[in-house]
Amino acid sequence: MRDLKTFIQDFGWPRIIIFLFLVFLFIMAPFVGVRLDASISDVLNRFGQYAILVLAMVPMIQSGCGLNFGLALGIVAGLLGATLSLQFELRGFLGFFGAIALASPFAVLFGWLYGKLLNKVKGEEMTIAMYIGFSFIMFMCIMWLILPYNNPTMIWGYAGKGLRTTITVEGYWLKILNNFLAIKIGQFFVFPTGLILFVGLCAFLMWVFLRSRTGTAMTAVGSNPDFARASGVDVDHMRTISVIISTFLGAVGIIVYQQSFGFIQLYTAPGPMVFPAVAAILIGGASINKASMVNVIVGTFLFQGLLTMTPSVINSVLQTDMSEVIRIIVSNGMILYALTRKIKVSK
Amino acid sequence: MANGSPLLSVRHVSKDFYGNTVLHDVSFDLHEGEILGLVGENGAGKTTLMRILFGMPVIAETGGFGGQIIIDGQEAHFSSPFDALDAGIGMVHQEFSLIPGFTTTENIVLNRESMRPSLLNDVFGDRMSILQRDLMRQRAVTAIGKLGVELDPDMLVSEMPVGHKQFTEIAREIDREHTRILVLDEPTAVLTESEAQVLLATLKRLASEGIAIIFISHRLQEVLDIADRIVVLRDGHVVKDTKNEGVSLRDVASWMVGRSLGDAGAREASRALSEIAFKVRNLWVDMPGETVRDVSFEVHKGEIFGIGGLAGQGKLGIPNGIMGLFPAGGEVELHGRQVPLNAPAKALAMGMAFVSEDRRGVGLLLDESLEWNIAFTAMQVHGQYLKKIAGGLFTQRDEKAMEELCQEYIELLDIKCTGTKQKAKELSGGNQQKVCLAKAFAMKPDLLFVSEPTRGIDVGAKKLVLDTLHRYNREYGTTIVMVSSELEELRSICDRIAIVDEGRIAGILPPTADISEFGLLMSGARAEEAVNA
């Protein structure tokens, strides 16, 4: 009984309620004509798509920069890497890893500048970050039009220049991770082995990093910057590093998302990618200055599970297509809930 | 002057905060037209006593107080400062409570403005009355006139020099029709000497008009200048209640700081330490509230060097500045090597360690385990408690070594906790302080700065912390610089004690020096005077 109590306390009621609701949706699914195996496959797929974007929240949370509402910077770096990879006609694994490699310098540069800026606005990081994200997306809307890309699969057919809003990666690196060692059971169920392995690898590397000297210093900076400073840690430097890592993971995350989703989405598309990632890590039980790998995995699974299952089950029940509306209500509702929840920070 | 029954009478007042007694059976009387000088060290209980007198809610919230406050022969029960105001007690606080954008007049009559009813009153009540500015101005001028100073009634507070703000505060209290008792808490702290003189003259004038004044100050000379009677508080006790006749500065100083612990005999004979380990020359530190202006001193190898002084005089700024936590300048040398200022990592790497006075703010990672708290600094500065992976390509925390280290210090310092994984915020103040010490010891420092090591912890833990420092000094020969507000604590373990006053070292004394000399140094007397006095 006591074990159960401490378990509930550690895991948190919100997560248990969401988990039970998810189980309920899975049980309901067959009754309203939604295939269970397809649903599970779907959830796994979406988990893999989003997990690295959620992981990108961790370093900044740990270093006390709060939730990375400026994840769009990382996403844009990823978009630059992906489009360059297509421009250079890189295919297969070379194309995928080439995209990551090409995105890295942009991610590091953006992250460095973004980190410098956040160091000047301590205490207001999250609000500022959100506006940095918004304005940068708008700036890139101009850039996508005028950058000299010329691969015919990517540019507007009628003008002969400027990138399209959505670009398919088919023929380049579509589902390169998803199909790697994928296990297919029956007609509808596919286990995306490569995708899950890649997510696992990234999470493991992050775990290792957080246990290193630098990672330890970063956590201490988030926990008590004055303590860290008195222990000889350069607080601003640590924060900048965390922002760079976060931005880089954002770039990797969006490339992983694209290979699974099949399209590179440009212009205003990065905007709506940020909130689900923020919501997922909060649902996973992270506070605004502490996050763990467990928070990432549990949060992404619960959030994406809910987003996959709620619309399909409820649509089937209501016989109308409300999936997008429900998705938005659920995802923003969760952010609202998570942010209003009392976040205790000892001082 | 002291004829008839007392205006205010404090009878057997005692007060404790969560079992920590701050006032113990305090009694004194105050007569009409009398100036009572209340003196005591920081933490002697002056502020608490004034809070009780003024009916501050914090007193009731923490369980009220024992004893009686009698005004005009009747026991007073103040549940809020408003009751105290009604009873005729006015208070001028250490910090100004004035509205910067209002004029002198507006501030003086604030919330007691002269008003004329208007038509709207019938509907909206008194809030819609019209201010009678001419009457208000007149009242302000009258109040200022009583003070006998020049104050422009139409000047904005934000444009005033500090001294005028102080007078405005006093004028506000006097404007109340029946203010009979005026309490001034360190009114001269922010004033220049000449302004202070004017203020003192004003107070005498007010007293001659029949207002009783309680004057709190740590500038003892001022107290001697104007008080009719002097009450000395020490550790919550009234140690002296005497007429100001034939009392010398030295007497008051020794009443204020003197303690008859009788442990002077237990102290070891002064040690012969000659090698200079640490030199500070012309140090300045810009630490808010603890500014260090120009400090120079030398510490011998293996010595415990004490730094004392009253709060706000800059003693805390010295270690904080040397360790790079606040902007500083000057020359600091450790074993002949220059210590770079404004660089905490370099200061730590040179073999110095610091136990901060701000335990919860700077000293601890409250949300992390004890292992982290103790090992973190050594890990970051010396690269200890890390294990190499893949042939030194990268490192990982050595949690086992951290646990062993933590366990070692838990046993050594007798830290009461449930285990090495317990979070620092869950420990009591004394045990948290021990964790801070363990963190510093784990650095194996050459020179250890300890700032207010016993602040906010109980008596038993105090002794343990001091014993630990003493033992560490003797066993490892670590040079220790200890900063503390508690003189007796410094005298019990230090080899030499420097007293800081107004950002400068007022003098360095051996612990065996007479307490009155320490008191004199603290109260602004210069070193030569102290020696000659």
Interface residues (C-beta under 8 A of the other chain):
Chain A: V208 R211 S212 R213 T216 A217 T219 A220 S223 N224 D226 F227 R229 A230 S231 G232 V233 D234 K290 V345 S346 K347
Chain B: M323 L325 P344 A345 K346 A347 L348 A349 F354 S356 D358 R360 G361 V362 G363 L364 L365 L366 D367 E368 W372 F376 T377 M379 Q380 V381 G383 L386 F394 T395 Q396 R397 K425
